[in-house]
Amino acid sequence: MASEKRERQRANRELRRAERAREERKRQAIAIIKRYATFALVFGAILVAFTVLFGK
């Protein structure tokens, strides 16, 4: 049977592991949002450039 101290340590270790996983998912989500935002800005800039240069 594990001691009370070991049980607390195991529980705290699980909490830290879960927190790290949550932070990693958040970091990945932010990276995806940045990637799509950059793509949208570049696409918008190209669209505006073509409209200014070739639009009448």
C-alpha positions as CSV (number, residue, x, y, z in Angstrom):
1,M,0.0,0.0,0.0
2,A,1.4,3.4,-0.9
3,S,1.9,5.9,1.8
4,E,-0.1,9.1,2.0
5,K,2.9,11.1,0.9
6,R,3.4,9.0,-2.2
7,E,-0.2,9.3,-3.1
8,R,0.0,13.1,-2.8
9,Q,3.1,13.1,-4.9
10,R,1.5,11.0,-7.6
11,A,-1.6,13.2,-7.6
12,N,0.5,16.4,-7.9
13,R,2.6,14.8,-10.7
14,E,-0.6,14.0,-12.6
15,L,-1.9,17.5,-12.1
16,R,1.4,19.0,-13.5
17,R,1.3,16.6,-16.4
18,A,-2.3,17.6,-17.3
19,E,-1.3,21.3,-17.0
20,R,1.6,20.8,-19.4
21,A,-0.7,19.0,-21.9
22,R,-3.2,21.8,-21.6
23,E,-0.5,24.4,-22.3
24,E,0.8,22.5,-25.2
25,R,-2.7,22.3,-26.8
26,K,-3.1,26.0,-26.3
27,R,0.3,26.7,-27.8
28,Q,-0.5,24.6,-30.9
29,A,-3.9,26.2,-31.3
30,I,-2.3,29.7,-31.2
31,A,0.3,28.6,-33.8
32,I,-2.5,27.4,-36.1
33,I,-4.4,30.6,-35.7
34,K,-1.3,32.6,-36.5
35,R,-0.6,30.5,-39.6
36,Y,-4.1,31.0,-41.0
37,A,-4.1,34.7,-40.1
38,T,-0.8,35.2,-41.9
39,F,-2.2,33.4,-44.9
40,A,-5.4,35.5,-44.9
41,L,-3.3,38.8,-44.7
42,V,-1.1,37.7,-47.6
43,F,-4.1,36.7,-49.6
44,G,-5.8,40.0,-48.8
45,A,-2.7,42.0,-49.7
46,I,-2.4,40.2,-53.1
47,L,-6.1,40.8,-53.8
48,V,-5.8,44.5,-53.0
49,A,-2.6,44.7,-55.1
50,F,-4.3,43.1,-58.1
51,T,-7.4,45.4,-57.7
52,V,-5.3,48.5,-57.6
53,L,-3.0,47.5,-60.4
54,F,-5.5,45.9,-62.8
55,G,-8.9,47.0,-61.6
56,K,-10.9,49.7,-63.4
